[in-house]
Amino acid sequence: MAERNLASGIASTELEEGRIVAGVLDGQDVVLVRHRGRVCALSGICTHLKAPLADGIVADGTIRCPWHHARFDLETGEAVGAPAFAPLDRFEVVEDEGQVRIQGPKPAEAPSGDSVPDIGRVVIIGAGAAGHAAAEMLARHGAGAAVTILDQSEDAPYDRTFCSKQYLAGKAGRADAALPALDVPVRLRTGVTVSAIDRAGKVVRLGSGERIAYDTLILATGADAVRPDFYGADRSDVHVMRELADADRLIAATARAERAVVVGSSYIGLEVAASLIARGLAVSVVSDTDLPLEKTAGPEVGAMIRDLHQSKGVRFHPGRRVVRWDGHVAMLDDGSEVAGDLLVAGIGVEPRVALAAAAGLTLADKDAGGGVQVDAMLRTSDPAIYAIGDIASVPDPRLGHPIRVEHWVVAQRMGQWLARHLLGRGEGEFAEVPFFWSGHYDLSLRYVGHVASPEDRRIDGDMAEKDFAVTFAEQGREQAMLTAGRDVLALEWEHRRERD
């Protein structure tokens, strides 16, 4: 979209209902949208990772980011859908005699003054994507004093997607991974371990013996990286990639390494490979599949991704397993060897359900993905306890069966939905469409929806040009889409699925 200087005004006729018009005011990017007859003027850069909102879409009273699908209220600028939390700046608009003029910044809205319902004592176990988002939304609407959040990590809440991407690649510092600080009324306690849940007494017990009472308990315990089991897997030069501390250890190890072996060609394994290439290491990927991402995206996408990584110097060893690692050589199951100075395993995660299981909460079957079974309101088998994020096995209204997904944005949206529900601000059941993104050098993939298998797929576009959309069906109905170079299509497809 062509930008223009908004200080001189534009014709009212250019602002059709729901159309995004981009411009600049005093050097700042601004977007204009006519919504319900009125013109809304907002800063034009997403507050998450600075994507241009002019390249997004307008849907249901929100403007949506083209990169990571954050959502902002058109009238207030509020970030109503993660991964963004900070609001957009607003600008004064005057429409007169067929002209629209922007007259500078608009003051922030004062708190609404609406009474905050008494939600009792809310204890959240886990300060990752889901737990942080729930606490932030409760605090945003005045209920922060009711919230205690407990996390075993010593770190303040951070964006885990930075671990395998920007931070590991050296494109961002450790501090850049920080999530927005929680308002002071929220009691955030890091470096603490919850040892047990007393459901009858509505108390959680810490490893120190301290007891904390709750009226509502939210389990957001996340997942652990799966550790490999080959001979030598317990060596200190074998790494996994899940937490910020994992990234710290791996970054330190790269200073003394020239070659890396990555086990696994899933999204996390390939992101680690790309980041290590960015740090100047020679990288070999060992995988038990013939093509990367084949099990989730199909062979066409897998071949394209393989070719992209190979063009950057990655060497693949498909259809193989590591059986032994001695710190210098990985021996594979066919007797061949791959040299390396360190090894990184990216072979999946397991939901942290031990606490829930010990408390007697109903777990989902392992063949259905495992996790903690919840209903459409995210309640566990104990109505005072909710489960969100990577551990939650949630009914999917479109698929007709429960799913457990390990996507960052999904976990954040669960936390935000639950907070609104507890505050009496939500309507209906949890029905967010799953979404995640994955970065590989200059290629970004967007995946919307969910299917168990990529077998039933349809491809539109050009894989070689990295401009395509793959739609996936389950039981004959489209349920997911993977795109590259088609951000608007991904947003529009997601919006249509929301209305199904």
C-alpha positions, 0 to 999 in steps of 0.5 A, a space after each residue: 500500500 502506498 504511504 502518504 503524509 497524513 499531516 496534509 490529510 486525505 480524501 474521505 473517499 479513500 477510507 472505505 469501511 474495513 480498508 487499511 490505509 497506510 501513512 506517515 505522521 511526523 516520521 511515525 508509521 500510522 494506519 487508518 481504518 474506517 470502522 463502523 463509520 468512524 475513522 480510527 488512526 493507530 500506530 502502524 507497527 506491531 508492538 510484538 516484533 515490529 511487523 507492518 500492520 498495513 500488510 495485515 487485515 481487519 477482522 471483527 473490530 481488530 487489526 491483525 499482524 501479518 507475521 505472528 497474528 497479534 490482534 489490536 482493538 481498532 477503537 482503543 488500540 488494546 492488544 487483545 490477542 497475543 503475542 503482542 501485549 503493549 497497545 498501539 498508540 492512537 491519534 486524533 482524527 478530524 473528518 470534515 468537508 470530505 477530508 480526513 486529517 490527523 491532529 497528533 497523538 490521542 491521550 491514553 484512555 483512563 481506566 473504565 472504572 468498571 468494578 472488578 469482580 471478586 475472583 478470590 485467590 488465583 494461584 498460577 503454577 508456571 510463568 511460561 507463555 500460558 501462565 504469564 498471559 493469564 496473569 498479565 490479562 488479570 492484572 490489566 483488568 485490575 485483578 492483579 492483587 488476586 494473583 500469585 504466580 509460581 515458577 521453578 525457573 530463576 528467570 523472570 518470564 521470557 519468550 521461549 521462541 527466542 531460544 532457538 531463533 533470535 537469541 541462539 542465532 546471535 541476532 538478539 540479546 538475552 534481555 530481548 527475550 523478556 516478556 512484559 513485566 507483570 504489574 506490581 500487584 501480581 505476586 511473581 515468585 521465581 525459583 520455587 518448586 511446587 511439590 503437591 496439590 491438596 485438592 481437599 484443602 485447596 492448598 499447594 505445597 512448595 518444596 520448602 514446606 510452605 503452603 499457599 491457599 487458592 480458590 482457583 488454581 491454574 496449571 501452566 506447567 508446560 513441557 520438558 524437552 525429551 532427552 535422547 537415550 543413545 550411549 553417551 547421551 548423558 555427556 555434558 556436550 549433549 544439549 537440548 533446546 527448550 529453556 533460556 538456560 539451555 540456550 545459554 549453555 549451547 551459546 557458551 559451548 559454540 565458542 569452543 566448537 566448529 562442528 555441531 550434530 543436530 538430532 531431529 529434523 522437526 521445526 525446533 531441530 531445523 531452527 537450531 541448525 539455522 541458528 548454529 549456521 548463523 554462528 559460523 558452525 558446520 552443521 550436520 542433521 541426523 534424522 530418522 525420517 527421509 525428509 525434514 518436516 515430512 510428518 507434519 507438512 508433507 514431502 513437498 515442503 520437506 524437500 524444499 526445506 531440505 534444499 534450503 538448509 543444504 544451500 546454507 551448508 547443512 548436511 543431512 543424514 536421513 533415515 538414520 539414528 545416533 547409537 553412540 556419541 563420544 564427544 567427537 563422533 556420532 556413530 549412526 545405526 548403519 555404522 557410519 560416523 558424523 564428526 562434531 564438537 557438540 550435539 543438540 537433540 531436538 526430538 520433541 517434548 513431554 508435557 509436565 503432568 506429574 503434579 496433576 497426576 499426583 493430585 488425581 486429576 484426569 489425564 488424556 490418553 497417551 495415544 491422543 497426545 497425553 496431557 491433562 484432560 480439560 473441558 471446553 472451559 479449560 477446567 480439569 476434572 476438579 472444577 477449581 483447577 484449570 489447565 492451560 498451555 502445553 499440558 492441556 488436552 482441549 476439545 477442538 470444536 472443528 475437529 470434533 475431538 480433543 487435541 494437545 498442541 505445543 504452540 506458543 501463541 496457542 498457550 498465550 491465547 489460552 491464558 488470555 481467554 481464561 483470564 477473561 472468563 474468570 473476570 466475567 468478560 468472556 463469552 462461550 467456550 475456548 475455540 481459538 484456531 491454533 497458529 504457529 510460525 517457524 523461521 529458517 534463514 529468510 524463510 518464514 512459515 505460518 501454520 494455521 489450524 491442526 491435523 494429525 497427518 499431512 496425508 490429505 493435502 493440496 498445494 497451490 503456488 511454487 515451492 521453489 519460489 517459496 510462495 505457496 499455500 498447502 491446505 490439509 484436510 482431516 476426514 475430508 474437511 480442510 482443517 489446516 493451512 501452511 503458507 510461505 509468502 502469503 501472509 494475508 491468505 493465512 490471516 484470512 483463512 484463520 478468520 474464516 475458520 474462527 467463524 466455522 
